[in-house]
Amino acid sequence: MEYYSGQELGPRPHLAVLFHDSIGNFAVVTPLLRGLHEKYPGCILDYYGGPRSQELEEASPFIDSRVSLFGGEDGLRGVVDYVRRREEESGPYDLAINLEFHPLNALVMAVLNPRYAVGNAYEPDLRKELPLAPTRQSALATATWTHPSFLDEFGDVVCSNFIGEIFCRLVGVETDYQRTEIPWAPPGSASGELPDLLIATGASRPAKLWPVEYWEALLYWCEGRGLSVGLLGDKPAEQVRYYHSASAENFLLSRTALQDLRGRFTLPQVAGALREARACVAIDNGIMHLAIGVGTPTVAIFGASSWRLWAPQMPHLQLLLPDTPCPLCEQNNYRNPDCLRPGQDQVCMRSILPATVTRRLERLLG
């Protein structure tokens, strides 16, 4: 196994992409998946993800086969069995691309034992990590992508901080870096008549949550203008487990005309519902990425997360940033689940007022 720096892979290379299984992660990796097919038209591409994004992985036209690296019922044994089966079906791996810093990913890279590797990987004997190639692309892999000075240092390699572009640059792939692609399906009869506006309030980190009273003000504004609003998200029990917003959502459902659409759709159907909506309002979460990926006019509320890294530069995206920014999350590389300020006051998110959101929403709705 060698570190990849543009070596020839042959006419029909067997590729593997390893990541985590959040919806947002899947969305931002789609430029790379598309770009790999553009660079290697005859390639066979396997995706190592997980159950939370499985429906999107299975529906993607860029993925030939997939397995749950995280959350699989058989754990690592199931992954090893999958690798053995895929090698029998499509041959040894020519290139494996690890986009996650979790130690499991580095271990599985050793199991894959590809000819060439990108990202963290243990060598096949598991004694040490595979050394990086002495190239600007490999230096990019170890940089702090969220830092404001990132472009000053790597402007010769990348044009933006957007993670979708960075992934492509790591592999030397050229494509439309900002354009994510989400597989979608019609929402079907489970939705009834879809609302005008769709919102998503949950987040993987509580620090990113917008205050519930702000959501309430937004919903009353919509009601006053005759706009129906639907709430997207996972089933309430999963919202509690992963997205930290179930109590706030129950409050909003009890106080407003908000329609509860959580858990009614598959993920491709969620994307299909977003395609039909007039607009979407969301914080930095998976629904926001689905909306952007299917072209929905979207108001995205960013505070305690890196807009430089996670927001593609698309004309249908209205990006809202704090009037009172706080540097603490960035200084902690966004590893903190909760607000780091004394008293947990979330000053960044609280400084994005409902009136600011409604002005942007009016602009999108015309």
Residue, then its C-alpha position, 0 to 999 in steps of 0.5 A: m500500500e502506497y499513498y496516492s499521488g496521481q498514479e495510474l489506476g487502470p481502465r476499471p479500478h476498484l475504489a473504496v470511499l470510507f466516511h461516517d454515516s451522517i446525512g450531511n457527511f453523505a451530502v458533502v461527499t457527493p461531489l467526490l463520488r461524482g468526480l471519481h466517476e468522471k475521472y475513472p468512467g469504468c470504475i467500481l465504487d464501494y462506499y463504507g458508511g452506516p445506517r443513518s445515511q444508508e437509504l441515500e447510499e443505496a439510492s445513489p447512482f455513484i455507488d455500486s455497493r455499500v456496507s455499514l462501517f458504523g452501526g452494523e449488526d455484525g461489527l468489524r466481522g461483518v465489514v471483513d466479510y464484506v471486503r472479502r466478498r467484494e474482492e472476489e466479485s470485483g478484484p482487489y482495491d486499487l484506491a481507498i479514500n478515508l475521509e474520517f479521522h475515526p480510528l476504525n476507518a484507519l484500521v479498515m484501510a489496513v483490512l482493505n489493503p489497497r494499492y494506493a490510499v488517501g487519508n489516515a490508514y494503518e499499514p497492513d501489519l498494523r504496526k504504524e500509520l501509512p506515511l503521507a506522500p510529500t505533496r501539497q495534496s497530502a499536506l492538505a489532508t493534515a491542515t485545519w480546514t476550518h481556520p480563517s487562514f486556511l486559504d492563505e496557506f493553501g490557496d494554490v491547491v483549493c479555491s474555497n474552504f468547502i469540505g466537498e472541494i477539499f475532498c476532491r482536491l485530496v484525490g486530484v479530482e476535478t468536478d463542480y466542487q460546490r454542487t452536491e447531488i442528493p437522490w430523491a423520490p416522490p414523497g407519496s401519499a404519506s404526506g398528504e398535501l405538502p406545506d409551503l415551507l419546510i423546517a428542520t430544528g435538530a442538530s448533532r451538537p446542541a450548541k448549534l440549536w436555534p432558540v425555541e422561542y425564535w422558531e415560534a416567532l417564525l411560525y407565527w410570522c408564517e401563519g400571519r401570511g398564510l404560509s403552511v409549515g411542516l417539520l422534517g426530522d427523524k422519528p421523535a425517539e431518534q430526534v432525542r437520541y441524535y438531534h437534541s430537539a425533541s422537547a422543543e419540537n413538541f413545544l412548537l407542535s403544541r403551540t402552533a399550526l406546525q405540521d409534524l412530518r417527522g419519520r414519515f418518509t425515507l430519506p430520498q422521499v424527504a429530498g423529494a418533499l424538499r424539491e416540492a416546497r417553496a423554501c426551507v429554513a434549517i440550522d446546519n443539519g442534514i436536512m439543510h444539506l438535502a435541501i441545498g442538494v435538490g435545489t430548494p431555496t434555503v435559509a441556513i442558520f449558522g452559529a456554532s458551526s463552520w459555515r466556511l467548511w459546510a456551506p457550499q456556494m450556491p445561489h439558492l442558499q441564503l446563509l445567515l451568520p451571527d451578528t454577535p459571533c463567538p470564537l470559542c467553538e472555532q478555537n475548539n475545532y467544533r469538537n464541543p457538543d455544548c456551548l462553551r460560554p459561561g451559563q451556556d447562553q449561545v450568544c452566537m445563535r441568539s444574535i440571529l433574530p427571527a426578523t433577520v430570518t423572515r427578511r431572507l425568507e421574504r426574499l426567497l419567496g418573492 
